């Protein structure tokens, strides 16, 4: 098992090795395997990329993000321009039905609402606008319209977990309440945790997933 000092060094090294992230203003704190990133970056995409990179470093039990987005002067855009750019990007996404997504921008924070049938559409919409200049954050409130019985939804998720899991899936508990799914239990890596979340979100009819899975290294 890695010590806190080893984890801190690994995180520093990984962040500095990625040219898409300026980690000059990010401080790394580690206590009992829990990593906290503190500071600021110059774009929202940098923040998301930093989170994704650190999550997959071996030995981390939990990641806390206390990182703000401070746009450089050259990246400032007014809300109307951001909304127009987001609308144009989404219109070019062939998998989305016309007028299925609504866009609201307030002080650079972009909120997506509307209805789609599948989670890949929901996630794809957020991914499509992630790199737009001027964005300080994204809230994805798009709902999935598919409506299925809870028992059938739970059976589908558990079957998907069995197909994809590398280890014993009995360590993961699945609770379905309507269209809301809660995952709990313990896995051995962030990769297994990601697979469990993907299995839940990939099931038609899921509106939300609460991830209470712990990572034990």
C-alpha positions in Angstrom: 0.0 0.0 0.0 1.3 3.4 -0.9 2.1 6.0 1.8 0.5 9.4 1.7 3.8 10.9 0.6 4.0 8.4 -2.3 0.5 9.2 -3.4 1.2 13.0 -3.3 4.3 12.5 -5.4 2.4 10.3 -7.9 -0.4 12.9 -8.3 2.1 15.8 -8.7 4.0 13.8 -11.4 0.9 12.7 -13.2 -0.6 16.2 -13.4 2.7 17.9 -14.5 3.1 15.3 -17.2 -0.1 16.3 -19.0 0.3 19.2 -21.3 -3.4 19.9 -21.5 -3.4 20.8 -17.8 -1.5 23.7 -16.2 -1.0 22.4 -12.6 1.0 25.4 -11.5 -1.7 26.6 -9.2 -3.0 23.2 -7.9 -1.9 22.1 -4.5 -2.1 18.3 -3.6 -3.0 17.3 -0.1 -3.2 13.6 1.0 -4.4 12.2 4.3 -5.0 8.4 4.9 -5.2 7.8 1.1 -7.8 10.6 0.5 -6.5 13.1 -2.0 -7.7 16.7 -2.1 -6.8 19.1 -5.0 -6.8 22.7 -4.0 -6.3 25.8 -6.2 -7.5 26.9 -9.6 -7.1 26.2 -13.3 -7.7 28.3 -16.4 -10.6 26.4 -18.0 -13.4 24.0 -17.0 -12.1 21.3 -19.3 -8.8 21.4 -17.3 -10.6 20.9 -14.1 -12.5 17.9 -15.5 -9.4 16.4 -17.0 -7.4 16.8 -13.8 -10.2 15.0 -11.9 -10.3 12.1 -14.4 -6.5 11.7 -14.4 -6.1 11.6 -10.6 -9.0 9.3 -10.1 -7.2 6.5 -11.9 -3.9 6.7 -10.0 -3.5 3.4 -8.0 -3.8 3.7 -4.3 -6.3 6.6 -4.0 -9.3 5.9 -1.7 -11.2 9.1 -2.5 -10.7 12.3 -4.4 -12.0 15.7 -3.3 -11.9 18.6 -5.8 -11.5 22.1 -4.3 -10.4 23.6 -7.6 -11.9 26.8 -9.0 -12.0 27.9 -12.7 -10.4 31.3 -13.1 -10.6 32.3 -16.8 -7.8 34.3 -18.3 -8.9 37.6 -19.8 -8.6 36.2 -23.3 -11.2 33.4 -22.5 -13.9 35.6 -21.2 -17.2 35.4 -23.2 -20.6 36.8 -22.5 -23.4 34.4 -21.7 -25.2 35.0 -24.9 -22.2 34.0 -27.0 -21.6 30.9 -24.9 -25.3 29.9 -25.3 -25.1 30.4 -29.1 -21.9 28.4 -29.4 -23.4 25.5 -27.3 -26.5 25.5 -29.4 -24.5 25.3 -32.6 -22.4 22.4 -31.2 -25.4 20.4 -30.1 -27.1 21.0 -33.4 -24.2 19.3 -35.1 -24.6 16.2 -32.9 -26.6 13.9 -35.1 -27.6 11.5 -32.3 -29.7 14.2 -30.6 -33.3 15.0 -31.7 -34.0 18.5 -32.7 -35.0 20.8 -29.8 -34.4 18.0 -27.3 -31.9 20.0 -25.2 -32.4 23.4 -23.6 -29.5 25.7 -22.7 -29.1 28.2 -20.0 -25.9 30.2 -19.3 -25.4 32.4 -16.2 -22.0 33.9 -15.5 -20.3 31.3 -17.6 -22.0 28.4 -15.9 -23.9 26.3 -18.5 -27.0 24.3 -17.5 -28.4 21.6 -19.9 -32.0 20.5 -19.5 -34.4 18.5 -21.7 -35.2 14.9 -22.4 -33.4 12.1 -24.2 -33.9 8.4 -24.4 -30.4 7.0 -23.6 -27.7 8.0 -21.2 -25.1 8.1 -24.0 -27.1 11.0 -25.4 -27.2 12.7 -22.0 -23.5 12.3 -21.5 -22.6 13.1 -25.1 -24.4 16.5 -24.9 -22.3 17.5 -21.9 -19.1 16.2 -23.5 -19.9 18.2 -26.7 -19.8 21.5 -24.9 -17.0 20.8 -22.5 -14.3 22.6 -24.4 -16.2 25.7 -25.3 -14.2 28.9 -24.4 -15.7 30.9 -21.5 -17.4 28.0 -19.6 -16.8 28.0 -15.8 -18.9 24.9 -15.1 -21.6 22.5 -16.5 -24.8 21.2 -14.8 -26.3 18.3 -16.7 -30.0 18.1 -15.8 -31.1 16.3 -18.9 -33.6 13.6 -18.1 -34.0 10.1 -19.7 -37.6 9.5 -20.9 -37.5 5.7 -20.9 -39.8 4.3 -18.2 -39.3 0.7 -17.0 -40.3 -1.3 -13.9 -37.8 -1.2 -11.0 -37.4 -5.0 -10.8 -36.5 -5.2 -14.5 -34.1 -2.3 -14.3 -32.3 -3.9 -11.3 -32.1 -7.2 -13.1 -30.6 -5.5 -16.2 -28.0 -3.7 -14.1 -26.9 -6.8 -12.2 -26.6 -8.8 -15.4 -24.5 -6.0 -16.9 -22.2 -6.0 -13.8 -21.7 -9.8 -14.2 -20.7 -9.4 -17.8 -18.2 -6.6 -17.2 -16.8 -7.1 -13.8 -13.3 -8.5 -13.3 -13.9 -9.6 -9.8 -16.8 -10.8 -7.7 -19.8 -8.5 -8.4 -21.5 -9.7 -5.2 -19.4 -7.0 -3.4 -21.6 -4.4 -5.2 -25.2 -3.9 -4.1 -27.7 -2.4 -6.5 -30.9 -0.7 -5.1 -33.4 0.7 -7.6 -36.2 3.1 -6.6 -38.2 4.0 -9.6 -35.6 5.3 -12.1 -33.0 6.1 -9.4 -30.2 3.7 -8.8 -27.9 3.5 -5.7 -24.7 1.5 -5.9 -22.8 0.5 -2.7 -20.1 -1.9 -1.6 -16.3 -2.1 -2.0 -14.2 -2.6 -5.1 -10.4 -2.9 -5.6 -9.8 -0.1 -8.1 -11.3 3.1 -9.6 -11.6 1.2 -12.9 -14.0 -1.3 -11.3 -16.0 1.6 -9.8 -16.2 3.2 -13.2 -17.4 0.0 -14.8 -20.1 -0.4 -12.2 -21.3 3.2 -12.8 -21.2 2.7 -16.6 -23.2 -0.5 -16.2 -25.9 1.3 -14.3 -26.0 4.3 -16.6 -26.1 2.1 -19.7 -29.4 0.5 -18.7 -32.4 2.2 -20.4 -34.6 4.1 -18.0 -32.0 5.2 -15.4 -32.4 8.8 -14.4 -29.8 9.1 -11.7 -27.1 7.0 -10.1 -25.9 7.6 -6.6 -22.3 6.1 -6.2 -21.6 5.0 -2.7 -19.0 2.5 -3.8 -15.7 2.6 -1.8 -12.3 1.8 -3.3 -10.1 -0.5 -1.2 -6.5 -0.9 -2.3 
